[in-house]
Amino acid sequence: MTATTLFYIIIAVIILDFIVDKILDALNAAHYNDPIPAELTDVYDEEAYIKSQRYKATNYKFGVITSTFSLVLTLAFLLLDGFEFVDTIARSYSDNSIVIAFIFFGIIMLGSDLLTTPFSYYQTFVIEERFGFNKTSKKTFLLDKLKGLVMMGIIGGGLLAVIIWFYEVTGTNFWLYAWALVAVFSIFANLFYARLIVPLFNKQTPLEAGVLREKISAYANSVGFNLDKIFVIDGSKRSTKANAYFSGFGSEKRVTLYDTLVKDLDNEEIVAVLAHEVGHYKKKHIIFNMVASLLLTGLTLYILSIFISNPLLSNALGVAIPSFHVGLIAFGLLYSPISELTGFVMNHFSRKFEYQADDYAKNTYKSEPLVSSLKKLSKNSLSNLTPHPAYVWVHYSHPTLLERIRNLRT
């Protein structure tokens, strides 16, 4: 195979991925106006339903614009030898492969961020604002961007540096050491995410003593679940949308409630939502997801190790001097169909796990408070009640609202 052939394969993969996504999006959009199933007629009143239709249609049109822009930008960058241009700049500053990779990815990431920030700004301050979701100030928006870039530079740059060093020292066996590094980092991040990362973006406060905390504690005790750390996060500083999640394990195990969730749901509904989350923990879904993620990472790194030394990867992107960092870009583009496939498989397991967690909540607490909470959360986020089955099959990590309610009531 020649570099030119591989280049056209990369182009074909990018275009095919775009076409498949747009077909699925169009199929989904065609079902926006389907009749609402009888079980869901109480989710929206007429005014709210019209608003939800407008919200979905607006996001669909905006998504077509942003994804088309991304496609055109990517293809133009490839056709105009953009990677060669950036690599030449990076090499003009250093002969060290790690420093070159830092500069190379730094330029690409900053350039990408600058080009996509206007779209992100419009999404937040125009679309989300228009439909009553946005609570983010421009200062918070900017600080989030800066913090994200700094974290990406420190964490992503640090991991990249060590992996390149592994490659230079051990050759194609680097994937084993890289895999061990990613595994340790992933476990550490999962364990201390709430303690180290969340405070950079949000304020967390322990749930105050009262009826809600007593109800949560009583339920946790009834199922033999030690839950001392219950926190409320100020999600309302960015959006009116609500959420709740578990993080950590062992002594670092904690549940976090968005303040919007506490505001929108009554105490019974909140406990039912937490019973669902406890179900994930009891059914060992968190451990499964972590192990599966690490296995997929190992597989990806192993496949990368087979191809990364081949100069065809770099040459296919128009870069004359083969390197690990350019090869990594080419591999990422070629690997996207496999990544889509593994994502599809993981979504299948995720939907299955959601049913199991719902069943756990139904059997250890009550089903109706969970049903009413799901309806409220769907209404408050203007969710799509009639998604196309093919779109659900490929993209949804959760069953649809209708599927979950039918399962909870059987």
N, C-alpha and C positions, 0 to 999 in steps of 0.2 A: 504494500500500500504506500502511496506517495503522500506527501504533506498536503498537496492540493486536494486529493481525494478525501482525506480526513477533514480538511477545512470545509468541504461541501457537505460532509456528513454532519458536522457540527451545525452548520446553517440549517440543514434539513431538520435536525432534532429540535432546534429552537423554534422554527416555524410550525412544525407539527404539534409541538407542545402548546403553542399559542392557539392554533386552530381547534384542537380538542377542547381547551379551556373555554374558548368563545362559543363553541357549539353547546357545551353544557350550560354555560351562562344564559344563552339564548333560550334553551329549552326550559330552564328554570323561570326565566322572566315571562315566558308565554303562559305560565300557570299562576301568575300573580293574581289574576281576576277569577280564579276558579271559585265555585261556591264553597263556603266554609262548612266543614263537616258538622253535623248536629251536635256532637260532643263539645264543640268549641264555639258555639254561637254566643256564649256569654263572655267570651274573652274581650271582644271589641263591641262598643256601640257603633252606630253608623258613622258618626264623626271621626272616631278613633280609627275605624277601619279604613276610611278614605285617606286619613293621614298616613296610615301604615303603607297603603298602596303607593302613595306619592313618595314616601321615604325609600321604599324598595326600588321604585323606578328611577329615582334620582341617583341612588348608589350604583345601580346597574349601568346607567349611561356614563356616570363618572368613571366607573371601573373599566369600561370599554376605552375611554379616552386615555386613562393612565397606563393601561396594559399595552395599548397600541403605541403610545409614546415610548414606553420601555423597550418594546420590540424594535421599533425604528432606531432608537438610540443604540441598542446592542448590535444590530446588524450594521449600522453605519460605522461603529467603532471597530468591528471586525473587518469590514471591507476596506476601511481606510488605514489599516495597520495601526490601530490605536495602541495595542499592547506593545508593539515594537517601539512606538514613540515614548510611552511611559517607561519602558524598560531602559531605553537609552538615557533618559533623564536620570533615572535611579542610579545607573552605572557611572554617570558623570560625577557622582558625589562620593563613591566608595568602591573598593574592590572586595569588601567583605560581603559574603553571600547573605548573611542575616540582615545586615544594614540595608543592602540592596532590596531585599524582600520587604523590610519595613517601609522604605520609601515608596516602593512599587505599590503595595497595598494601601498605603496611606494616601497616595495621590488618587487612586481609583475610588477608595471609600469616600474621601472628602468630595471628589468631583461628583460622585453618584448622589451623595447627600445634598449637595448644593442644588443639583438639578431636580431632585424629588421633593425637597422641602416645600416649594410653592404648592405642590399638590397636597402635601400633608397639611399645610396651613389652610388651604381651601376646604379640605375635608373637615377640619376641626372648627374653623371660625366662620364658615359659610353653611355647609350642609348640616353638620351636627348642631350648629347654632340655630339654624332655621327651624329644625324640628324639636328644639327644646332640650337637647341632650348636653350640649357643651357647657362646662363650668370652668374650663381652663383659661387662665389669664395668659396674655402674651408673654409675660415674664416667666411663668411656669413652663410654657411651651418652649421657650428659648433655653431655659435651664435644663429641661429634660433632654433637649438635643445635645447640649454641651456635655452633660453628665454621661449620656449614652456614648458619645464619641470618646470621652476620656476612658470610660470603662472598656470599650472595645479596644482602644489602644493599649491599655495596661494588660487586661486579661487575654484578649485575642492575640495581641502582639507577643506577650510572654509565652503563650502556648506555641505559637508559630515558631518563635526563636528556638525553643527547646526541641521541637520536632525536626526542624532543619538541622540542628546540631546532631540529633540522633541519626539522621540520614547521612550526614557527612562522616560520622564515626563508624556506623554499622552497615551502611549500604542498604540493600533491599530488606534487611532484617529490621529496619527502623520501625516497621509497623507494630512489632511486638512491644517495643518500648513506648511508642506513641500511644498505643492502646492502653497500656498500664497507666500512663500519665493522664489520659482522658478519663479513665475509670476512677482514679483517685480524685481528680478534680470534680467530676460529676457527683460523686458521693459527698465530698466536702461541700459543694455548692448546694446540694439538696438538704444537707444537714443544717447548714448555717445561713441559708438564703434569707430567712425572715430576720435574722439577727444582724446580718452584714449588708445585704443588698437593699432590702425594702426601705430601711430608714433613710437611704440616700434620696428616695423619691416621695415617700409618704410618712406620715406620723402614725404610729401605732400606740394605742392605749389599752390597758387591760379592761375587759368588760366589767363595768361597775357592779357592785353587789345589788341584788334586787330580784324581782320575780323571774326575769329571763335567765339570769345566771343560775338561779336555783332550779329552774326547769331543765336547763342543759345539764347541770350536775346530776340531777336525779335520773335523767335518762342515761347518761354515761355510766353511772353506777349500776343501773339496772341491767346493762349489757356487759358489765365487767370491763369497761373501757376507761383507763386512767386519763382524764382530761383536766389538767390543772391550768393550762395556759390557753386562755380565751382572750383574743384581742379584737379590737375594732379599729379599722383603718379608714383614713379620711379620703375614701374614693370620691366623695362629692366635690373635692377640689378640682377634679378633672371632668367628671361626667355624672349624669343622673342615673346611669345604668348600675345595676347591683350585681354582687357576686359574693361567694364565700369559698374558702379553700383550706385544705390541710397542707402543712409543710413540715419537713423534718421527720425524724423518727427517734425512738428511744427517749432520752431525757429532753431532746430538743423538739419533740412533737408538740404542735400547737394548731389551733384552728383560728382562722382570721375571718371576721365578718366585715363586709363593707358597711359603712355607716348608712349608705343608701338602702341596703338590705334591711337593716334594723328599723329604718324609717318606713319602708314600704310594706313589710310583712308583720303579721301579729306574732305573738310569742309561740303559739302552737305551730305556725308555719315555719318559723325559724328553727325550732327543734326538729321538725320533720326534715328540713333541708340538711341539718347537721346529722340526722340519723342516716340520710343517704350518704354523706361523706364518711361517716363511721363505717358504713357498709363497704366502701372502697378499701378502707384500711383493714377491716376484718377479713375481707375476701382476698387480701394480699395483692390487690390490683396495682398498688404503688410499687411494690417489689417487682411484680411482673414487668411493668412498664420500664423500670430502671434496668432490669436484666436484659430485656428485649432491646432497649436502646443501646446498651453497651455491646451486645452481640452484633447488632447492625453496624455499630461504629467499627468494631473489629473486622467485620466482613468488608466494609468500605475501605479501611486502611490496608487490608491485605490485597484487595484488587488494585488499589492505588500503587502498592509496592511493586506489583507486576509490571505496570506500565510507566511509572514515573521516570525511570532511567532512559526511556526511549526518546531520543531527540525529536521524533515525529510530533510529539505533543506540543512542544514549543514551536517547532517549525510550522505546524498547522495554523498557528495564530500569527504567523508572519514574523516571529522573533528568531533572529539568526543564531543567537547564543543560547543553547539549551540551559534551562535552570529549573530548580525545584518549584519556585513560585509560579512561573508561567505554566509549567506542566500541570500544576495544581488547578489553575484556572481552566485549562483545556479539559482536564479530567472531570472537573465539576460540571462542565457543559455537557460532556458526553454521558455522564453518569445520571443526568436528570431523569431519564425514563425509568431507570431502576429505582431511583429515589421516589418517584411518583408511585411505583408499584408497591414499594415497602410502606409508603404512607397510606396507601389504600388498604393494605393488610392490617396495619396498626389501627386504622379507623374502624375496620370490621370488629377487631377485638374490643376497641373502646366502646362501641355501641352495645356490644354484648355485656360488657362490664357495667354500663349504665343501667341496663335492665336488672342485673344482679344486685346493684346497690339500691335501686328502687324497691326490689323485692325484700331486701334486708330491712329497709325503712318501714315498709308495709307490715312486715311480720314482727318487728320489734317495737314499733310505735304505732302510727296510724297512716292510712293511705290518703284520706281526704285532705288533711292539711298540706300534704305534699302536692296533691293535685291542684289545690287552690293557689299554692305558692308558685307552681310552674306557670299557671295561667296569668297570675299577676306579673311575674317576671317577663313573660312573653309580651304582655300588653305594654308594659313600661319600656320595653326595648323595641317595640313595633316589629316584632318578629314575623317572619313569613310562615303562615299557617298551612300553606298548600304548596310546599316545594316539590319539584319534579323528582320522581324516584331515582332516576339516573344521577342527578346532582347529589342527592342524599347518599347514594351508594358510593360515590367517589369522594365526596368532600366532607360529609358530616361525621364528626366524632361522637355525636349524640344522636339517639333516635329522635324522630320528629316529636313534637308536642302531642299530636294525636296518638302516635304509637305508644308513648310513655303512659298517657292517661288510660288507654285501653288495657295496657298491661297492669297498671296499678289497680284497676277496677275488676280484674278477673280473679 
